[in-house]
């Protein structure tokens, strides 16, 4: 009977659209000529469904810190990277930005070849970079600005490894939506979107010396020479990336994906971003409530005595879990959502600012606390929440509910990140 009613409704709507000069014959049909849309799942991500769960400490708060009291929350569904962002993936970002810098310099000398008018019919003189044109090595050699960026020259610029990393800068535009929400109404809705735009300028090359700087009286020089560039470490989590650089990566990844969908007249709608600390904890628990670790059990070793994550199992026993430093991503079993390394390996940046009491005053629907500290502000305001613990941390820090922080402008050898994208589309997953 339902199928018959559906068929008749479709037949009536089809008749309305096809008859009369007005198409819909003056009836309210919602016809706008828009096709059904389905949210594309980004490559390498896992779907995390909406749900409610208890966050915070799941065992006795021995130091009585009161920074993670138990609380029930609801989180909206999102896509999350299956693993931490790897060296290989971050190098794609670096090389893409380097490519853009080179193209900008070449376009100043040969605009017809390396750029195009963004709006040729509208009379605009604004140009965009033409990425479809292959860069000519001879153009690179003849450009003095590009030569100044390197210590050596090679036949093709992107093979040169000795780069002045201070010149690899990514610029992206962001909108301060929180300020817009607070001030827009007070301004009588007379302000424009441009008022809340801000240009972020970030040096994106990771700090490869962090293995030396993080540990005094310790010989880690070999790691600084190979970790980010050697093929052995391609699938290891990127480290030496601060909070600003992780956000810049998310912005670049959004633009990179949107440039593809622009060619087929589609759009991702939502942006890649860092997860909130509660999205991270929700995903870490894998749909299990009150579990201490992502794998569900209360122990950090299995029945055979093998460690279930890469962390510091005892006093100085870094290698007893299978790795001295960070290990290859997905070296351990995933949680029930299919997410790897939510405990250990490297701690992960979140978008959330760190406050000891934020678990108490944050909302129970998509809770979050953000504060964008300026360079001249107090160091306390620059704290950002990290989650998951790392290869150099003891078992307490790899629990799902443990909160910790790093300063937004600091980079180290034990912190990485992964991206998320809010899911707002529809697919066969949706029940409503």
Sine and cosine of phi, psi and omega as CSV:
sin_phi,cos_phi,sin_psi,cos_psi,sin_omega,cos_omega
0.00,0.00,-0.66,0.75,0.02,-1.00
-0.87,0.48,-0.64,0.77,-0.01,-1.00
-0.91,0.42,-0.60,0.80,0.00,-1.00
-0.92,0.39,-0.70,0.71,0.02,-1.00
-0.88,0.47,-0.66,0.75,0.02,-1.00
-0.89,0.46,-0.65,0.76,-0.02,-1.00
-0.91,0.41,-0.67,0.75,-0.01,-1.00
-0.92,0.40,-0.65,0.76,0.03,-1.00
-0.89,0.46,-0.68,0.73,0.01,-1.00
-0.90,0.43,-0.60,0.80,0.00,-1.00
-0.92,0.40,-0.66,0.75,0.01,-1.00
-0.91,0.42,-0.72,0.69,0.03,-1.00
-0.88,0.48,-0.64,0.76,0.04,-1.00
-0.88,0.47,-0.62,0.79,0.03,-1.00
-0.92,0.39,-0.67,0.74,0.01,-1.00
-0.87,0.49,-0.66,0.75,-0.03,-1.00
-0.94,0.34,-0.49,0.87,-0.15,-0.99
-1.00,-0.09,-0.28,0.96,-0.10,-1.00
-0.97,-0.24,0.52,-0.86,0.13,-0.99
0.99,0.17,0.36,-0.93,-0.04,-1.00
-0.95,0.33,-0.45,0.89,-0.02,-1.00
-0.99,0.11,-0.12,0.99,0.01,-1.00
0.98,0.18,-0.89,0.46,-0.04,-1.00
-0.99,-0.12,0.07,1.00,0.06,-1.00
0.84,0.54,0.53,0.85,0.06,-1.00
0.98,0.18,0.06,1.00,-0.03,-1.00
-1.00,0.00,0.44,-0.90,0.02,-1.00
-0.99,0.14,0.98,-0.18,-0.04,-1.00
-0.91,-0.42,-0.15,0.99,-0.04,-1.00
0.95,0.31,0.31,0.95,-0.06,-1.00
-0.97,0.25,0.89,-0.45,0.05,-1.00
-0.78,-0.63,0.15,0.99,0.00,-1.00
0.94,0.34,0.38,0.92,-0.04,-1.00
-0.99,-0.13,0.68,-0.73,0.00,-1.00
-0.99,0.17,0.42,-0.91,0.12,-0.99
-0.86,0.51,0.60,-0.80,-0.08,-1.00
-0.83,-0.56,0.68,-0.73,0.03,-1.00
-0.82,-0.57,0.70,-0.71,-0.04,-1.00
-0.93,0.36,0.88,-0.47,0.04,-1.00
-0.95,0.33,0.69,-0.72,0.02,-1.00
-1.00,0.08,0.87,-0.49,-0.01,-1.00
-0.88,0.47,0.57,-0.82,-0.01,-1.00
-0.86,0.50,0.70,-0.71,0.07,-1.00
0.99,0.14,0.17,0.99,-0.02,-1.00
-0.94,-0.34,0.31,-0.95,0.04,-1.00
-0.87,-0.49,0.66,-0.75,0.04,-1.00
-0.98,0.20,0.83,-0.56,0.06,-1.00
-0.94,-0.34,0.93,-0.37,-0.10,-1.00
-0.96,0.29,0.33,-0.94,0.09,-1.00
-0.89,0.46,0.43,-0.90,0.04,-1.00
0.07,-1.00,0.14,-0.99,0.05,-1.00
-0.91,-0.42,0.58,-0.82,-0.05,-1.00
-0.35,-0.94,0.35,-0.94,0.10,-1.00
-1.00,0.01,0.78,-0.62,0.05,-1.00
-0.93,-0.37,0.28,-0.96,-0.01,-1.00
0.95,-0.31,-0.10,-0.99,-0.04,-1.00
-0.87,0.48,0.65,-0.76,0.01,-1.00
-0.92,-0.39,0.12,0.99,0.10,-0.99
-0.64,-0.77,-0.02,-1.00,-0.05,-1.00
-0.86,0.51,0.73,-0.69,0.06,-1.00
-0.99,0.12,0.99,0.12,-0.14,-0.99
-0.85,0.53,-0.74,0.67,0.00,-1.00
-0.98,0.22,0.01,1.00,-0.02,-1.00
0.81,0.58,0.68,0.74,-0.03,-1.00
-0.97,0.26,-0.50,0.87,0.02,-1.00
0.85,0.53,0.59,0.81,0.02,-1.00
-0.97,-0.23,-0.08,1.00,0.02,-1.00
-0.61,-0.80,0.83,0.56,0.01,-1.00
-0.90,0.43,0.52,-0.86,-0.05,-1.00
-0.92,0.40,0.66,-0.75,-0.09,-1.00
-0.39,-0.92,0.65,-0.76,0.04,-1.00
-1.00,-0.04,0.73,-0.68,-0.02,-1.00
-0.70,-0.71,0.22,-0.98,0.13,-0.99
-0.83,-0.56,0.70,-0.71,-0.03,-1.00
-0.83,-0.55,0.68,-0.74,0.03,-1.00
-0.99,0.16,0.50,-0.86,-0.10,-1.00
-0.89,0.46,0.45,-0.89,-0.01,-1.00
-0.36,-0.93,0.26,-0.96,0.16,-0.99
-0.99,-0.12,0.65,-0.76,0.01,-1.00
-0.74,-0.68,0.61,-0.80,0.05,-1.00
-0.83,0.55,0.69,-0.72,-0.02,-1.00
-0.89,0.45,-0.56,0.83,0.01,-1.00
-0.73,-0.69,0.11,-0.99,0.15,-0.99
-0.90,0.44,0.43,-0.90,0.08,-1.00
-0.89,0.45,0.76,-0.65,-0.10,-1.00
-1.00,-0.05,0.20,-0.98,0.09,-1.00
-0.84,0.54,-0.66,0.75,-0.03,-1.00
-0.89,0.46,-0.67,0.74,-0.01,-1.00
-0.94,0.34,-0.62,0.78,0.00,-1.00
-0.94,0.34,-0.54,0.84,0.06,-1.00
-0.90,0.43,-0.53,0.85,0.08,-1.00
-0.88,0.48,-0.64,0.77,0.07,-1.00
-0.88,0.47,-0.76,0.65,-0.03,-1.00
-0.87,0.50,-0.72,0.69,-0.05,-1.00
-0.94,0.35,-0.53,0.85,0.05,-1.00
-0.92,0.40,-0.67,0.75,0.03,-1.00
-0.92,0.38,-0.66,0.75,0.05,-1.00
-0.87,0.49,-0.66,0.75,0.04,-1.00
-0.87,0.49,-0.66,0.75,0.00,-1.00
-0.91,0.42,-0.66,0.75,0.01,-1.00
-0.89,0.46,-0.69,0.73,0.01,-1.00
-0.90,0.44,-0.69,0.73,-0.01,-1.00
-0.90,0.43,-0.62,0.79,0.04,-1.00
-0.88,0.48,-0.67,0.74,0.02,-1.00
-0.92,0.38,-0.65,0.76,0.01,-1.00
-0.93,0.38,-0.56,0.83,-0.02,-1.00
-0.92,0.39,-0.43,0.90,0.05,-1.00
-0.93,0.38,-0.43,0.90,0.00,-1.00
-0.99,-0.14,-0.49,0.87,-0.06,-1.00
-0.63,-0.77,0.97,0.25,-0.08,-1.00
-0.90,0.43,-0.60,0.80,-0.04,-1.00
-0.90,0.44,-0.52,0.85,-0.05,-1.00
-1.00,0.04,-0.65,0.76,-0.17,-0.98
-0.95,-0.33,0.10,0.99,0.05,-1.00
-0.54,-0.84,0.12,-0.99,0.02,-1.00
-0.50,-0.87,0.37,-0.93,0.05,-1.00
-0.96,0.27,0.78,-0.63,-0.01,-1.00
-0.92,0.39,-0.58,0.82,-0.02,-1.00
-0.67,-0.74,0.97,0.24,-0.07,-1.00
-0.91,0.42,-0.51,0.86,-0.03,-1.00
-0.98,0.19,-0.44,0.90,-0.05,-1.00
-1.00,0.03,-0.02,1.00,0.03,-1.00
0.99,0.12,0.14,0.99,0.00,-1.00
-0.97,0.26,0.61,-0.80,0.03,-1.00
-0.99,-0.14,0.11,0.99,-0.04,-1.00
-0.97,0.24,0.71,-0.70,-0.06,-1.00
-0.95,-0.33,0.46,-0.89,0.15,-0.99
-0.86,-0.51,0.38,-0.93,-0.01,-1.00
-0.98,0.19,0.66,-0.75,-0.01,-1.00
-1.00,-0.08,0.99,-0.16,-0.04,-1.00
-0.99,0.14,-0.13,0.99,0.00,-1.00
-0.99,0.17,-0.27,0.96,0.02,-1.00
-1.00,0.02,0.79,-0.61,0.04,-1.00
-0.96,0.28,0.69,-0.72,-0.03,-1.00
-0.95,0.32,0.75,-0.66,0.01,-1.00
-1.00,0.07,0.87,-0.50,0.01,-1.00
-0.82,0.57,-0.52,0.86,0.02,-1.00
-0.92,0.39,-0.57,0.82,0.07,-1.00
-0.91,0.41,-0.59,0.81,0.02,-1.00
-0.90,0.43,-0.72,0.70,-0.05,-1.00
-0.90,0.43,-0.50,0.87,-0.06,-1.00
-1.00,0.02,-0.04,1.00,-0.04,-1.00
-0.99,-0.15,0.92,-0.39,-0.07,-1.00
-0.92,0.40,-0.57,0.82,0.00,-1.00
-0.90,0.44,-0.62,0.78,0.00,-1.00
-0.95,0.31,-0.64,0.77,0.02,-1.00
-0.85,0.53,-0.59,0.81,-0.04,-1.00
-0.93,0.38,-0.26,0.97,-0.03,-1.00
-0.99,0.14,-0.26,0.97,-0.13,-0.99
-0.82,-0.57,0.40,-0.91,0.08,-1.00
-1.00,0.01,-0.48,0.88,0.04,-1.00
-0.87,-0.50,0.19,-0.98,0.15,-0.99
-0.83,-0.56,0.55,-0.84,0.06,-1.00
-0.69,-0.73,0.06,-1.00,-0.07,-1.00
-0.90,0.44,-0.61,0.79,0.07,-1.00
-0.81,-0.59,0.71,-0.70,-0.17,-0.99
-0.87,0.50,-0.55,0.84,-0.14,-0.99
-0.98,0.19,-0.02,1.00,0.09,-1.00
-1.00,-0.03,-0.16,0.99,-0.02,-1.00
-0.97,0.23,0.79,-0.61,-0.03,-1.00
-0.99,-0.15,-0.43,0.91,-0.02,-1.00
-1.00,0.07,1.00,0.08,-0.11,-0.99
-0.95,-0.30,0.60,-0.80,0.16,-0.99
-0.97,0.26,1.00,-0.09,-0.18,-0.98
-0.90,0.43,-0.35,0.94,0.00,-1.00
-0.93,0.37,-0.30,0.96,-0.02,-1.00
-1.00,-0.09,-0.05,1.00,0.06,-1.00
-1.00,0.01,1.00,-0.03,-0.12,-0.99
-0.88,-0.47,0.73,-0.68,0.07,-1.00
-0.95,-0.30,0.78,-0.63,0.03,-1.00
-0.92,-0.38,0.76,-0.65,0.05,-1.00
-0.56,-0.83,0.40,-0.92,-0.06,-1.00
-0.97,-0.24,0.70,-0.71,0.05,-1.00
-0.75,-0.66,0.37,-0.93,0.02,-1.00
-0.92,-0.40,0.81,-0.59,0.02,-1.00
-0.98,0.18,1.00,0.03,-0.08,-1.00
-0.94,0.35,-0.52,0.85,0.01,-1.00
-0.91,0.42,-0.69,0.73,0.05,-1.00
-0.91,0.42,-0.62,0.78,0.01,-1.00
-0.89,0.46,-0.67,0.75,-0.01,-1.00
-0.91,0.42,-0.57,0.82,-0.04,-1.00
-0.99,0.17,-0.62,0.78,-0.18,-0.98
-0.98,-0.20,-0.37,0.93,-0.12,-0.99
-0.89,0.46,-0.67,0.74,-0.03,-1.00
-0.94,0.34,-0.60,0.80,0.02,-1.00
-0.90,0.44,-0.49,0.87,-0.02,-1.00
-0.99,0.12,0.11,0.99,0.03,-1.00
0.94,0.33,0.48,0.88,0.02,-1.00
0.86,0.52,0.41,0.91,-0.03,-1.00
-0.99,-0.10,-0.19,0.98,0.00,-1.00
-0.99,0.16,0.30,-0.95,-0.01,-1.00
-0.95,-0.32,0.21,-0.98,0.01,-1.00
-0.87,0.49,-0.53,0.85,-0.04,-1.00
-0.88,0.48,-0.44,0.90,-0.04,-1.00
-0.89,0.45,-0.47,0.88,-0.08,-1.00
-0.97,-0.22,0.14,0.99,0.06,-1.00
-0.99,0.15,0.58,-0.81,0.03,-1.00
-0.62,-0.78,0.71,-0.71,0.03,-1.00
-1.00,-0.02,0.86,-0.51,0.06,-1.00
-0.99,-0.13,0.74,-0.68,0.01,-1.00
-0.85,-0.53,0.91,-0.41,-0.16,-0.99
-0.77,-0.64,0.76,-0.64,0.19,-0.98
-0.98,0.21,0.89,-0.46,-0.26,-0.97
-0.99,-0.17,-0.19,0.98,-0.07,-1.00
-0.93,0.38,0.75,-0.66,-0.04,-1.00
-0.92,0.38,0.45,-0.90,0.03,-1.00
-0.99,0.16,0.96,-0.28,-0.08,-1.00
-0.99,0.10,-0.06,1.00,-0.01,-1.00
-0.99,-0.11,0.14,0.99,-0.11,-0.99
-0.91,0.42,-0.48,0.88,-0.01,-1.00
-0.92,0.40,-0.45,0.89,0.08,-1.00
-0.99,0.14,-0.71,0.71,-0.12,-0.99
-0.94,0.35,-0.51,0.86,-0.09,-1.00
-0.96,0.27,-0.39,0.92,-0.13,-0.99
-0.76,-0.65,0.92,-0.39,0.02,-1.00
-0.99,0.15,0.49,-0.87,-0.02,-1.00
0.79,0.61,0.75,0.66,-0.04,-1.00
-0.54,-0.84,0.71,-0.70,-0.07,-1.00
-1.00,-0.08,0.99,-0.13,0.01,-1.00
-0.83,-0.56,0.32,0.95,-0.03,-1.00
-0.83,0.56,-0.64,0.77,-0.01,-1.00
-0.85,0.52,-0.54,0.84,-0.01,-1.00
-0.92,0.39,-0.51,0.86,0.00,-1.00
-0.94,0.35,-0.41,0.91,-0.07,-1.00
-1.00,0.04,-0.37,0.93,-0.14,-0.99
-0.84,-0.55,-0.39,0.92,-0.25,-0.97
-0.88,0.47,-0.70,0.72,-0.08,-1.00
-0.99,0.12,-0.46,0.89,-0.15,-0.99
-0.94,-0.33,-0.47,0.89,-0.11,-0.99
-0.94,0.35,0.66,-0.75,-0.01,-1.00
-0.84,0.55,-0.47,0.88,0.02,-1.00
-0.85,0.53,-0.54,0.84,-0.11,-0.99
-0.98,-0.20,0.30,0.96,-0.01,-1.00
-0.83,0.56,-0.68,0.74,-0.09,-1.00
-0.98,-0.18,0.42,0.91,0.10,-1.00
-0.99,-0.13,0.45,-0.89,-0.03,-1.00
-0.92,0.40,0.68,-0.73,0.04,-1.00
-0.93,0.36,0.65,-0.76,0.06,-1.00
-0.76,-0.65,0.03,-1.00,-0.05,-1.00
0.96,0.27,0.37,0.93,-0.03,-1.00
-0.91,-0.41,0.84,-0.55,0.01,-1.00
-1.00,0.10,0.01,-1.00,-0.09,-1.00
-0.90,0.44,-0.64,0.77,0.01,-1.00
-0.90,0.43,-0.64,0.77,0.01,-1.00
-0.93,0.37,-0.61,0.79,0.05,-1.00
-0.90,0.44,-0.65,0.76,0.06,-1.00
-0.91,0.41,-0.62,0.78,0.03,-1.00
-0.89,0.45,-0.62,0.78,0.05,-1.00
-0.87,0.50,-0.69,0.72,0.01,-1.00
-0.88,0.48,-0.67,0.74,0.01,-1.00
-0.90,0.43,-0.69,0.72,0.03,-1.00
-0.89,0.46,-0.68,0.73,-0.03,-1.00
-0.89,0.45,-0.60,0.80,0.06,-1.00
-0.90,0.44,-0.75,0.66,0.00,-1.00
-0.90,0.44,-0.61,0.79,-0.02,-1.00
-0.90,0.44,-0.68,0.73,0.02,-1.00
-0.95,0.30,-0.65,0.76,0.00,-1.00
-0.91,0.42,-0.49,0.87,0.03,-1.00
-0.91,0.42,-0.50,0.86,0.07,-1.00
-0.96,0.29,-0.73,0.68,-0.03,-1.00
-0.93,0.38,-0.41,0.91,0.05,-1.00
-0.89,0.45,-0.53,0.85,-0.01,-1.00
-0.95,0.32,-0.40,0.91,0.00,-1.00
-0.92,-0.40,0.34,0.94,0.07,-1.00
0.85,0.53,0.67,0.74,0.08,-1.00
-0.82,-0.57,0.05,-1.00,0.04,-1.00
-0.43,-0.90,0.58,-0.82,0.01,-1.00
-0.96,0.27,-0.28,0.96,0.01,-1.00
0.93,0.36,-0.84,0.54,0.00,-1.00
-0.98,-0.18,0.33,-0.94,-0.08,-1.00
-0.98,-0.18,0.42,-0.91,0.26,-0.97
-0.94,0.33,0.57,-0.82,-0.02,-1.00
-0.34,-0.94,0.13,-0.99,0.16,-0.99
-0.98,0.21,0.54,-0.84,0.01,-1.00
-0.95,0.31,0.44,-0.90,0.22,-0.97
-0.94,0.34,0.32,-0.95,-0.05,-1.00
-0.92,0.40,-0.43,0.90,-0.01,-1.00
-0.99,0.11,-0.53,0.85,0.19,-0.98
-0.87,0.49,-0.68,0.73,-0.01,-1.00
-0.88,0.47,-0.72,0.69,-0.03,-1.00
-0.92,0.40,-0.65,0.76,0.04,-1.00
-0.86,0.52,-0.73,0.69,0.00,-1.00
-0.92,0.40,-0.61,0.80,-0.03,-1.00
-0.89,0.46,-0.62,0.79,-0.04,-1.00
-0.95,0.30,-0.25,0.97,0.11,-0.99
0.91,0.42,0.46,0.89,0.00,-1.00
1.00,0.03,-0.03,1.00,0.02,-1.00
-0.99,-0.11,0.73,-0.69,-0.02,-1.00
-1.00,-0.03,0.67,-0.74,0.08,-1.00
0.92,0.39,0.30,0.95,0.05,-1.00
-0.99,0.16,0.61,-0.79,-0.09,-1.00
-0.98,0.22,-0.59,0.81,-0.04,-1.00
-0.79,-0.61,0.32,-0.95,-0.03,-1.00
-0.85,0.53,-0.48,0.88,-0.02,-1.00
-0.99,0.15,-0.04,1.00,0.15,-0.99
0.99,-0.17,-0.55,0.83,-0.07,-1.00
-1.00,0.09,0.14,-0.99,-0.01,-1.00
-1.00,-0.02,0.05,1.00,-0.10,-0.99
-0.91,-0.42,0.38,-0.93,-0.01,-1.00
-0.97,-0.24,0.07,1.00,0.12,-0.99
-0.76,-0.64,0.48,-0.88,0.04,-1.00
-1.00,0.06,-0.10,-1.00,-0.08,-1.00
-0.90,0.45,-0.39,0.92,0.01,-1.00
-1.00,0.00,0.00,1.00,0.01,-1.00
1.00,0.06,0.15,0.99,-0.01,-1.00
-1.00,0.07,0.65,-0.76,0.03,-1.00
-0.92,0.39,0.59,-0.81,-0.04,-1.00
-0.99,-0.13,0.05,1.00,0.04,-1.00
-0.37,-0.93,0.19,-0.98,0.04,-1.00
-0.99,-0.10,0.97,-0.23,-0.01,-1.00
-0.51,-0.86,-0.25,-0.97,0.01,-1.00
-0.97,-0.23,1.00,-0.09,-0.14,-0.99
-0.92,0.40,-0.56,0.83,-0.04,-1.00
-0.64,-0.77,-0.48,-0.88,0.00,-1.00
-1.00,0.01,0.99,-0.13,0.02,-1.00
0.99,0.16,0.14,0.99,-0.03,-1.00
-1.00,-0.05,0.86,0.50,-0.06,-1.00
-0.90,0.44,-0.52,0.85,-0.13,-0.99
-1.00,0.00,-0.14,0.99,-0.11,-0.99
-0.95,0.31,-0.19,0.98,0.05,-1.00
-0.99,-0.16,0.08,1.00,0.05,-1.00
0.95,-0.32,-0.08,1.00,0.00,-1.00
-0.37,-0.93,0.67,-0.75,0.03,-1.00
-0.99,0.14,-0.73,0.68,0.04,-1.00
-0.96,-0.27,-0.29,-0.96,0.13,-0.99
-0.83,0.55,0.51,-0.86,0.01,-1.00
-0.92,-0.40,0.16,-0.99,0.02,-1.00
-0.84,0.54,0.66,-0.75,0.01,-1.00
-0.87,0.49,0.48,-0.88,-0.02,-1.00
0.89,0.45,0.50,0.87,0.06,-1.00
-0.98,0.20,-0.30,0.95,0.01,-1.00
-0.89,-0.46,0.21,-0.98,-0.05,-1.00
-0.92,0.39,0.55,-0.83,0.03,-1.00
-0.98,0.19,0.21,-0.98,0.11,-0.99
-0.99,0.14,-0.15,-0.99,-0.11,-0.99
-0.93,0.36,-0.33,0.94,0.10,-0.99
-0.99,0.14,-0.26,0.97,-0.05,-1.00
1.00,-0.09,0.27,0.96,-0.02,-1.00
-1.00,-0.09,0.74,-0.67,-0.04,-1.00
-1.00,-0.10,0.49,-0.87,0.18,-0.98
0.84,0.55,0.61,0.79,0.09,-1.00
-0.96,0.27,-0.23,0.97,0.17,-0.98
-0.85,-0.53,0.73,-0.68,0.09,-1.00
0.97,0.24,-0.20,-0.98,-0.09,-1.00
0.93,0.37,-0.99,0.12,0.18,-0.98
-0.73,-0.69,0.60,-0.80,0.15,-0.99
-0.92,0.38,0.34,-0.94,-0.14,-0.99
-0.79,-0.61,0.70,-0.71,0.08,-1.00
-0.90,0.43,0.60,-0.80,0.23,-0.97
-0.88,-0.47,0.20,-0.98,0.02,-1.00
-0.98,0.21,-0.24,0.97,-0.17,-0.99
-0.98,0.19,0.65,-0.76,0.16,-0.99
-0.96,0.28,0.43,-0.90,-0.03,-1.00
-0.98,-0.18,0.82,-0.57,0.15,-0.99
-0.65,-0.76,0.67,-0.74,-0.09,-1.00
-0.88,0.47,-0.46,0.89,-0.07,-1.00
-0.96,-0.27,0.15,0.99,-0.09,-1.00
-0.90,0.43,-0.42,0.91,0.05,-1.00
-0.91,0.41,-0.40,0.91,-0.03,-1.00
-1.00,0.05,-0.68,0.73,-0.11,-0.99
-1.00,-0.07,-0.17,0.99,0.01,-1.00
-0.96,0.28,0.44,-0.90,-0.04,-1.00
-0.93,0.36,0.31,-0.95,0.03,-1.00
-1.00,-0.05,-0.01,1.00,0.11,-0.99
-0.94,-0.35,0.92,-0.40,-0.07,-1.00
0.74,0.67,0.83,0.56,-0.08,-1.00
-0.88,0.47,0.57,-0.82,0.04,-1.00
-0.21,-0.98,0.47,-0.88,0.10,-0.99
-0.67,-0.74,0.87,-0.48,-0.01,-1.00
-0.82,-0.57,0.58,-0.82,0.11,-0.99
-0.50,-0.86,0.85,-0.53,-0.02,-1.00
-1.00,-0.07,1.00,-0.10,-0.07,-1.00
-0.97,0.22,0.65,-0.76,0.07,-1.00
-0.99,0.10,0.29,-0.96,-0.07,-1.00
-0.86,0.50,-0.57,0.82,-0.08,-1.00
-1.00,0.09,-0.06,1.00,-0.05,-1.00
-0.99,0.13,0.17,-0.99,-0.04,-1.00
-0.86,0.51,0.54,-0.84,0.03,-1.00
-0.88,0.48,-0.53,0.85,0.00,-1.00
-0.86,0.50,-0.59,0.81,-0.02,-1.00
-0.97,0.23,-0.18,0.98,-0.01,-1.00
-1.00,-0.09,0.14,0.99,0.00,-1.00
-0.97,0.23,0.73,-0.68,0.05,-1.00
-0.84,-0.54,0.62,-0.79,-0.07,-1.00
-0.96,0.29,0.73,-0.68,0.17,-0.99
-0.89,-0.45,0.46,-0.89,-0.06,-1.00
-0.71,-0.70,0.41,-0.91,0.20,-0.98
0.98,-0.19,-0.33,0.94,-0.06,-1.00
0.94,0.35,0.10,-0.99,-0.11,-0.99
-0.63,-0.78,-0.08,-1.00,-0.02,-1.00
-0.90,0.44,-0.35,0.94,-0.05,-1.00
-0.96,-0.27,0.10,0.99,-0.06,-1.00
-0.98,-0.19,0.46,-0.89,0.08,-1.00
-0.98,0.20,0.11,-0.99,-0.13,-0.99
-0.84,0.54,-0.52,0.86,-0.02,-1.00
-0.85,0.52,-0.62,0.78,-0.11,-0.99
-0.98,0.18,-0.20,0.98,0.02,-1.00
-0.99,-0.13,0.13,0.99,0.09,-1.00
-0.95,0.30,0.47,-0.88,-0.04,-1.00
-0.87,0.50,-0.57,0.82,-0.12,-0.99
-1.00,-0.08,0.00,1.00,-0.05,-1.00
-0.98,0.19,0.76,-0.65,0.02,-1.00
-0.96,-0.29,0.62,-0.78,0.07,-1.00
-0.55,-0.84,0.05,-1.00,-0.03,-1.00
-0.54,-0.84,0.35,-0.94,0.20,-0.98
-0.68,-0.73,0.31,-0.95,0.02,-1.00
-0.99,0.15,0.63,-0.78,-0.16,-0.99
-0.86,0.51,-0.45,0.89,-0.02,-1.00
-0.98,-0.20,0.21,0.98,0.00,-1.00
-0.97,-0.23,0.53,-0.85,0.07,-1.00
-0.78,-0.62,0.55,-0.83,-0.01,-1.00
-0.50,-0.86,0.01,-1.00,-0.11,-0.99
-1.00,0.04,0.06,1.00,-0.07,-1.00
-0.77,-0.64,0.24,0.97,0.02,-1.00
-0.80,-0.60,0.78,-0.62,0.08,-1.00
-0.77,-0.64,-0.49,-0.87,0.00,-1.00
-0.22,-0.97,0.23,-0.97,0.20,-0.98
-0.63,-0.78,0.36,-0.93,-0.09,-1.00
-0.98,-0.21,0.37,-0.93,0.16,-0.99
-0.75,-0.67,0.29,-0.96,0.09,-1.00
-0.63,-0.78,0.84,-0.55,0.01,-1.00
-0.87,0.49,0.73,-0.68,-0.02,-1.00
-1.00,-0.08,0.89,-0.46,0.01,-1.00
-0.82,-0.57,0.01,1.00,-0.08,-1.00
-0.99,0.10,-0.29,-0.96,0.05,-1.00
-0.72,-0.69,0.55,-0.83,0.04,-1.00
-0.38,-0.93,-0.15,-0.99,0.01,-1.00
-0.95,0.32,-0.06,1.00,0.09,-1.00
-0.97,0.26,-0.50,0.86,-0.12,-0.99
-0.93,0.36,0.72,-0.69,0.03,-1.00
-0.99,-0.15,-0.36,0.93,-0.05,-1.00
-0.98,-0.20,0.00,0.00,0.00,0.00
